[in-house]
């Protein structure tokens, strides 16, 4: 799979654009914030932890728990009040693994306790909330915009962090599911990043030390890929993998996941893996049935005198 570079010139399209970032106070979120600002963009930041200086003195910020729908609603309202519009949304907030499902923890009666869902709540539900709000607010923007989600190399690999890997697989699924609902039907692009080992608070220092400095990357490397996906209006449905300064789109192209899957399934080049026209016909049929049901209900109400002619 061919790798590509991201020079500063490729990020110029972010100038004067407005981005909302969740999980903005450290790691990839903070690096992306700094990269956007460096190239002339503006950010409304959110996190449970405050921004560090100098960003805390210059960047609009709201403390937000992404697992709270209400708090995320307030975030988007605040960003719109501050800047008048939203151009890009970075659904980035995430936490480390919490459970493996191998735990034998029990309650006072000796009954097995259910697994904690902390990681799924933040890394998946929080992402879903951000994406739904992002679509809503970007539809208000006459020029549309883009959504970028933080997936992971564990989105497509056998990484033994049960809840974390499950959530990141789901983020990739969300990218694939929303792809055909958005651009070009709506002027909204959606993409995701899949960082390899990156020096963030999620990765223990002992792990980074064991890997060695040449085996992990700085958050700014990943921030470049996020900013590119916002700035480049041609990028839609991409999963950009980053590893020590090298970038690859794993979804599209002759060597992307879809092309490889077609070969494995012996699907002809002219065929889609899922026949979208069939899905569209089913959607049309559903709308027709709903319309007929509304009409039938109205006729029934007329017949019994509940509504006027």
N, C-alpha and C positions, 0 to 999 in steps of 0.2 A: 504494500500500500504506500503510495507516494506521500511523503511528508511535505509540508509547506512552511514558509516563514511568515512572520507578522512584523513587517517594518513599521516604524512610527507613521509613515505616510498612509498606511492602510487604515489608520484610526482617526483620520481627520474628519470623517463624516459624523463623529460624535459631537462636534462643536455646536454649541447653543442648544443641544438636546437635553431633555430632562429625564433622569433615571431614578426610579425607586429601588433601593437595595435593602433586603432583609439580611440580618446577620452581618452588619456592616462595620462592626467595631474591631474586628480582628481578622487575621487570616486572609482568605480569598476575597471576602467581602470588602475589607479595608483596602486591599491591594487594588481591587477593581475601582473602588471609589477614587483612590488617588490617581489611577490611570485615566479615568474619565475626566477628572478635573484638570489634569495635566494637559489634556487635548482640547480643553475649552468647553466641556460639558458641565452640567449641573446635577447635583445629587440631593435627594431627600433620603436620609439614612434612618435605619431602625435597627434595634438590637435590644437585648435585655441589659447589656452592659453599655456604659456611656462610651462615646467616641474618645479616642486619645487626642491630645494636642499635637499639632495645631488645628486639626479638623474640628474639634469640639467648639472652637471659637468662630468657625466660619461656615459650617455645614448644618442646615436644618436637620433636626433629629427628634425622633419620638421613641420612647421606650415601648417596645412591643413584644409580647409573647405571641409567636406566630400560631400557636395552637388555639388562640382565642380569635374567633371570627369578629367579634365586636372590636377588639383592639386593631385588627388589620383593617377593618372598615374605617376606623378613625385615622389610620396611617394614610390611606389613599385620599381621604377627605382633606387632611392636613397638607398633603403634597399638592393637591389641586388648588387649595387656597393660596399656598406659597408661590406657586409658579404659573397657575392658570391652565396647566395642561400636564399630561404625562406622555412621554414618548417611548420609554423603555422600562421594563420591569425585570429585576434580577431576583428570582426566587432562590435565595442562597442559604438561608438559615438552616443549620444542621447541628446535630450532636453526635457523639461517639456511640458505639454499640452499648446496649444495656443488658440484654439477655441472650442466652444461647438456646433456650428451651430444654437444656439438659439439667436445669436446676431442680433440686428436690425440696425446695422451701415449702413449709407447711404452716397452717394456722394453728390456733390454740387447741383445735380438735384433732389435729394430726392429718387434716385433709390438705391435699396438694393445692397450693395457691395458683391462681391464674398468672400468666406471664405479664410482666410490666410492659406497657406499650409506649413508654417515653420516647424511644427512638422513632418508632413508627408515627407517633403523634406529631413530632417535630419535623422529621425528614420527609414524610409523605403527606399527612393531613395538612400541615402548615404550608407545604408547597401547593397543594390543591387549592387552598384558600387564596394564596397569593396569585395563582394563575387565573382563577375565576374572577377575582377583582381586577386583575390586569386586563383581561379581555374586556370587561365592562368599561373600564376607563379608557382603554385604547380605542374602543368603538366611538367614544366621544370626540376623539382627535380626528379631524378631517383627513390628515395624512397617515393615520394609523400609527404603527410602531412595531415594537418587538418585545417578546418575552424570552428570557434566558433562564434555564433551570440548572441547578447544580446536581448533576448525576455523579457518576464515578466510574473508575475502571472496574469497580465491583458490580456495575450495572450489567456487565456481560461476562463476568468471570466467576470462578468458584472460589470466592473469598469467604473464609469461615467465620464471618461475623453475622450471625443469623438475622437479627432484626435489621441491621444496617444494610446488608446486602439485599434483603427482601425489599426494603424501602427504595433502594437505588435501582433495582430492577423495575420497580413500579414507576419510577420517574421516567425511565426510558420508555416504558409502555405508554405513559401519558403523552410523551413527545410523539410517538407513533400514532396514537389515537386521535390527537388533536390536529395533526398535520393536514389532513384533507378538509377539516372543518374551517380552517383559517385561510391563509393566502392561497389562491387569489379570490376566494369567495368573500373574504374580509381582508382589509389592508393591514393584517396583523401577521407577523412572522413569529414562529416559535422554534427555538433551538435549545440545545443543552451542551454542557461541558462534561467531560469525563477525565478528570485529572488522575494521573498516576500518583505515586508517593509525593506528597507536598508538605513542606514544613509549616504546619498549622497546629493549633491547639488540640485538634482531634487526634493527631498522631503523637504517641508518647515519644519523648526525647530518646528513650532507650532504643526504640525501633529505628529512629533516624540514625542513631549512632551505629547500630548494627548494620544498617544498609550501607553506610559510607556516603560521603558528601557528593560523590559523582552519581549516586543512584536516586537522589531525590531533587526536587526543584523548589524554587522560592514561590510564594504566592503570586508575585508579580507576573511570572510566566503565565499562570492561569488567568490572571486579570487581563492580560493582553487578549487572550482568546475570547473572554466575555465581551470586551469592548469591541473587538472585531465583529462578533455576531450582532451587536447592536448597530454598528456603523455601516456595515456592508449590506445594502438593501437587497442583494441577490441571494443572501443566505437564508434558507428556510428548510426546516426539517433536518438539520445537521446535528450530529453528535461529535463534537470536537475533542479528541483525545490529546492530552498534552503530557509529554514526558521529557523532562530536562531540556526544554527549549525546542523540541520537535512537536509539530502539530499534524494531526490527521483527521479527516472527516470519516468516521466509521460507518455512517449510514448510507451515503450516496456513492455514485460513481461505479465504475466497472468492478472495483474490488471492495465495495461496501457490503454491509451485512445483507442488504436486499438482493444484490446480484449474486452473492455467494449462496444465499438460501435458495434462490431460483435454480441454481445449478444442482444443489443437493436434492431438490424435489423434482428435478428434470422438468421445470416449467419453461415453456417457450419464451423467448425474449419479448415477444409482443403481448404476452399475458401478464396480468397483475396477479400478485399472490392472493389478493382478495378482490373479487369482482366488484368494484365500486359501483358500477351501474346497477347491480342487483340491490346493493344497500340503498342507493338513491331511490330506486323504485319502491322498496319497502317503506322508506320514509314518506314518499309521496302517497302511498296507499294508506299509511297511518294518518296523515293529514286529511285525506279524503274521508276516512271513517270518522275521524273526530268532527269534521265539518257536518257530516250526515247526522251524527248523533246529536249535535247541537240543534240542527234543524228539526229533527224528530222530536226532541224534548220540547222545543218551542211550539210545535204543532199540537203536542199533547196538552200543554198548558192552555193553549187557545181553546181546545176542545172542552176543557173542564172550567173555562172562564177565569183562569188565573191571570191571563194577560189580555190586553186589548188587541183588536185586529190591527 
